[in-house]
Amino acid sequence: MREIGFIKWFGGYDRQRSRENDFGYIGREGRTDDIKVYREEVHCSESSLIEGILVTFELVINLQTNKPFATNLNLFKEVGRIKNSGKNIGKTGKNNYWSIECQYHENTILHKNEINFLEADLKEGTLVKF
C-alpha cells in the first residue's frame, strides 16, 4: 500500500566523508519516526525533493536491520475524482459535501470549502486537488 509523506531532507554534501549523500529522510503526518530513502528508490527528479514537498512511497523492511525504508518514491500527483456531488451530511440542509475516489484512500468525503474549485465546476468525474 502506498503511503504519503513529506521530504525532510535529501542529498546534500557530507563533509566528513567528502562526498554527496545518496539518501534522505521522509516524515509522515502524526508520526515521529522518519523513513530513510535511498537514491536508487527515487523515481522523479532529485532536484524536486526539497524540504516539505509531498511524496508517495511504499514501505519495505530491511531484513538485516529490521528497519523500514522507502521504495518507489515519487512526487504526490494524483488526488482524486469526484464520484458523487452535493451530499447533505448533518443538519445543515445544504449539499456541501462531495465523495472523492482516490488512489490512496478508497473514498474521501470533503466539504466544498476544502476543494479549490468553483461550485459550478464540481461535476462527477472532475479531477480535484485537496
Secondary structure, DSSP 8 states (H G I E B T S, - for coil): -EEEEEEEEE--EETTTTEE--EEEEE-TT----EEEEGGGB-S-GGG--TT-EEEEEEEE-TTT--EEEEEEEE----EEEEEEEE--SSS-S--EEEEE-SSSSEEEEEGGGS-S-GGG--TT-EE--
